């Protein structure tokens, strides 16, 4: 099984090259393509993309205006051709070396989707914001109530799907509401979802973290929208 890795990008000039290098350095990862989706960055990221990443393994896609992570994933998924489709954030919060462990349940035919969890596993976890952790726990609990699955970290970036599954999910959320949307829609279609503990190197706002309380409100709305009203 080969693999498409979709990287949504917004103002990640300082980290993008490092993330891509780390992805490509991972041994035994069946990468077919790396899809780089720039969501109208204004910090020089687009110039970096245009000038570099010339290897045929890269697909470079550009938004003419900032639309959000969900919109970037929608664009990237549309172009993905691998048997496995994985999301990799462009910051340095998640370690690509854990991708082989994450895709294994799909390769073994046990799972249709695999989600990472920052709250389980033995890897290192940077201690950051208490209220973010509490908010994530609350949103995950609420999502679990409406989807009847028992995730520990619904908001985790690492979500990996069989191509047949993700191609049936029409993403409607443009921004961070995409995490509960993907979860609810995968659960509703009866996908076999596995969860794998990962390490986590969270950023502070000074270091470039972008998610805020408004994104939490949108996630809450998305949980109700896709967990209740779309049944």
C-alpha positions as CSV (number, residue, x, y, z in Angstrom):
1,X,0.0,0.0,0.0
2,X,1.4,3.4,-0.9
3,X,0.7,6.6,0.9
4,X,-0.2,10.2,0.3
5,X,0.7,12.7,3.0
6,X,-1.3,16.0,3.0
7,X,0.3,19.0,4.7
8,X,-1.9,22.0,5.2
9,X,0.2,25.1,5.5
10,X,-0.3,28.6,6.8
11,X,2.6,30.9,7.7
12,X,5.0,28.1,8.5
13,X,8.1,29.5,6.8
14,X,10.3,28.7,9.7
15,X,9.2,25.0,10.2
16,X,8.1,23.7,6.8
17,X,11.4,22.6,5.4
18,X,12.3,20.8,8.7
19,X,8.9,19.0,8.8
20,X,9.2,17.9,5.2
21,X,12.8,16.7,5.7
22,X,11.7,14.7,8.8
23,X,8.9,13.1,6.8
24,X,11.2,12.0,4.0
25,X,13.8,10.7,6.5
26,X,11.4,8.2,8.0
27,X,12.5,4.7,7.1
28,X,10.0,2.1,5.7
29,X,7.3,4.7,5.0
30,X,5.7,3.9,1.6
31,X,5.4,7.5,0.4
32,X,3.9,8.0,-3.0
33,X,3.4,11.8,-2.8
34,X,3.6,14.7,-0.4
35,X,0.8,17.2,-1.0
36,X,1.7,20.7,0.1
37,X,-1.3,23.0,0.4
38,X,-0.5,26.7,1.1
39,X,-3.5,28.5,2.5
40,X,-2.5,32.0,1.3
41,X,0.5,32.4,3.6
42,X,1.9,35.9,4.0
43,X,5.2,35.2,5.7
44,X,7.3,34.0,2.7
45,X,6.0,30.4,2.8
46,X,4.7,30.6,-0.7
47,X,8.0,31.8,-2.1
48,X,9.7,29.0,-0.3
49,X,7.3,26.5,-1.9
50,X,7.7,28.1,-5.4
51,X,11.5,28.1,-5.2
52,X,12.0,24.7,-3.7
53,X,10.4,21.3,-3.3
54,X,11.1,20.4,-7.0
55,X,11.2,16.7,-6.5
56,X,8.4,15.0,-8.4
57,X,7.2,13.5,-5.1
58,X,5.7,16.9,-4.2
59,X,2.4,18.3,-5.3
60,X,2.1,22.0,-4.6
61,X,-1.3,23.6,-4.3
62,X,-2.1,27.2,-3.5
63,X,-5.2,29.0,-2.2
64,X,-5.7,32.6,-3.5
65,X,-7.2,33.6,-0.1
66,X,-6.9,32.2,3.4
67,X,-9.7,29.7,4.0
68,X,-8.6,27.6,6.9
69,X,-7.3,24.1,7.7
70,X,-10.4,22.3,6.7
71,X,-10.4,24.0,3.3
72,X,-6.7,23.1,2.8
73,X,-7.4,19.4,3.7
74,X,-10.4,19.4,1.3
75,X,-8.0,20.6,-1.5
76,X,-5.3,18.1,-0.6
77,X,-7.6,15.1,-0.2
78,X,-9.0,15.8,-3.7
79,X,-5.6,15.4,-5.2
80,X,-4.5,12.4,-3.1
81,X,-4.0,9.1,-5.0
82,X,-2.3,6.9,-2.4
83,X,-4.0,3.8,-0.8
84,X,-3.5,5.5,2.6
85,X,-4.0,9.3,3.1
86,X,-2.4,10.9,6.2
87,X,-2.6,14.4,7.6
88,X,0.7,16.0,8.8
89,X,0.7,19.5,10.3
90,X,3.4,21.8,9.1
91,X,4.5,22.9,12.6
92,X,6.9,20.8,14.7
93,X,4.3,19.6,17.3
94,X,4.1,16.1,15.8
95,X,6.9,13.7,15.1
96,X,6.8,12.0,11.6
97,X,8.9,9.1,12.9
98,X,5.7,7.8,14.5
99,X,3.9,7.6,11.1
100,X,4.9,3.9,10.5
101,X,3.3,2.9,13.8
102,X,0.2,4.9,13.0
103,X,-0.4,3.4,9.6
104,X,0.3,-0.2,10.7
105,X,-3.3,-1.1,11.6
106,X,-4.4,0.0,8.1
107,X,-1.6,-2.0,6.5
108,X,-2.6,-5.1,8.5
109,X,-6.2,-4.8,7.4
110,X,-7.5,-4.1,10.9
111,X,-8.5,-0.4,10.5
112,X,-10.1,2.0,8.1
113,X,-8.8,5.0,10.0
114,X,-6.2,5.6,12.7
115,X,-6.2,8.7,15.0
116,X,-3.2,9.7,17.1
117,X,-3.6,10.5,20.8
118,X,-1.5,13.0,22.7
119,X,-3.0,11.7,26.0
120,X,-1.8,8.1,25.7
121,X,1.4,6.4,24.9
122,X,4.8,6.5,26.4
123,X,6.4,9.2,24.3
124,X,7.4,12.6,25.6
125,X,4.8,15.3,25.9
126,X,5.6,18.9,26.3
127,X,3.7,20.5,29.2
128,X,1.9,23.6,27.9
129,X,-1.6,25.0,28.6
130,X,-4.0,23.5,31.2
131,X,-7.1,25.1,29.6
132,X,-6.2,23.7,26.2
133,X,-5.9,20.3,27.7
134,X,-9.2,20.7,29.5
135,X,-10.9,22.0,26.4
136,X,-9.7,19.1,24.3
137,X,-10.9,16.6,26.9
138,X,-14.3,18.2,27.0
139,X,-14.7,18.4,23.2
140,X,-13.5,14.7,23.0
141,X,-16.0,13.6,25.6
142,X,-18.9,15.4,23.9
143,X,-17.9,14.0,20.5
144,X,-17.7,10.5,21.9
145,X,-21.2,10.9,23.4
146,X,-22.7,11.6,20.0
147,X,-20.6,9.2,17.9
148,X,-20.6,6.4,20.4
149,X,-16.9,5.8,20.1
150,X,-14.3,6.1,22.8
151,X,-11.5,8.3,21.6
152,X,-9.1,10.0,24.0
153,X,-8.1,12.9,21.7
154,X,-10.5,13.8,19.0
155,X,-8.7,17.0,18.2
156,X,-5.3,15.4,17.4
157,X,-3.8,16.4,14.1
158,X,-2.7,12.9,13.2
159,X,-5.7,11.3,11.3
160,X,-5.0,8.6,8.7
161,X,-7.5,7.0,6.4
162,X,-7.8,4.4,3.8
163,X,-8.4,6.2,0.5
164,X,-11.8,4.5,0.1
165,X,-12.9,6.0,3.3
166,X,-11.7,9.6,3.0
167,X,-12.9,9.8,-0.6
168,X,-16.5,9.3,0.7
169,X,-16.2,12.1,3.2
170,X,-17.2,15.5,1.9
171,X,-15.5,18.1,4.1
172,X,-17.8,21.1,4.8
173,X,-15.8,22.8,7.5
174,X,-13.3,25.3,6.4
175,X,-11.4,25.8,9.6
176,X,-10.7,23.8,12.8
177,X,-14.2,22.4,12.9
178,X,-12.9,19.8,10.5
179,X,-11.6,17.6,13.3
180,X,-15.0,16.8,14.8
181,X,-16.5,16.7,11.3
182,X,-14.0,14.0,10.2
183,X,-14.6,12.1,13.4
184,X,-18.3,12.1,13.2
185,X,-18.5,11.3,9.5
186,X,-16.1,8.4,9.8
187,X,-17.9,7.0,12.8
188,X,-21.3,7.3,11.1
189,X,-20.2,5.3,8.1
190,X,-19.0,2.5,10.4
191,X,-15.3,2.9,9.8
192,X,-13.1,0.8,11.9
193,X,-11.2,3.4,13.9
194,X,-8.0,2.7,15.9
195,X,-6.2,5.1,18.2
196,X,-2.4,5.1,18.7
197,X,-0.6,7.0,21.4
198,X,2.0,9.6,20.1
199,X,4.5,12.0,21.5
200,X,3.7,15.7,21.4
201,X,5.8,18.9,21.3
202,X,3.2,21.6,21.6
203,X,4.0,25.2,20.7
204,X,3.2,28.4,22.7
205,X,1.5,31.3,21.0
206,X,4.8,33.1,20.9
207,X,6.2,30.1,19.0
208,X,3.4,30.3,16.4
209,X,0.5,28.3,17.8
210,X,-2.7,29.5,16.0
211,X,-5.7,27.8,17.5
212,X,-7.7,29.9,19.9
213,X,-11.0,30.0,21.8
214,X,-13.0,30.8,18.7
215,X,-11.8,27.6,17.2
216,X,-13.1,25.8,20.3
217,X,-16.5,27.3,19.9
218,X,-16.6,26.3,16.2
219,X,-15.5,22.7,17.2
220,X,-18.4,22.7,19.7
221,X,-20.8,23.8,17.0
222,X,-19.4,21.1,14.6
223,X,-19.9,18.4,17.2
224,X,-23.6,19.2,17.5
225,X,-24.0,19.7,13.7
226,X,-22.4,16.5,12.6
227,X,-23.1,14.4,15.7
228,X,-26.8,15.2,16.1
229,X,-28.4,17.1,13.3
230,X,-26.9,15.0,10.5
231,X,-28.0,11.6,11.8
